[in-house]
Amino acid sequence: MITSLPASTTYTPKQALLSVLEFVEHDNLQDVLIAGYDADGCLLVRSSRMDRKDALWLAEKMRDWALNGGLE
């Protein structure tokens, strides 16, 4: 499980996505949940092989990481 993400406040959307592609290329990424805003400020969500329940669980894990560093 990947629990630490690059905590960069200066990444562009492209840089953030490219940084994750390294895990994909080494078959080290099982599922993904992507959330962002488009140019009009509308929420955009994409995921791989997960339903809303699993997406919510992952979002809670991200919340924990944001608040506490997510160390288990």
WOHURA-V771409 format. One record per pair of residues at least 12 apart in sequence whose ideal C-beta (glycine too) atoms are under 6 Angstrom apart, sorted by sequence separation. I is the first residue (numbers start at 1). GAP is how many residues later the second one is. D is the distance in Angstrom with one decimal. If there is no record, write none. Layout:
# WOHURA-V771409
I|GAP|D  I|GAP|D
This chain:
# WOHURA-V771409
34|12|4.6  6|13|5.7  33|14|4.8  32|16|5.0  31|17|5.1  31|18|5.5  31|19|5.6  33|22|5.5  33|25|4.9  3|67|5.3
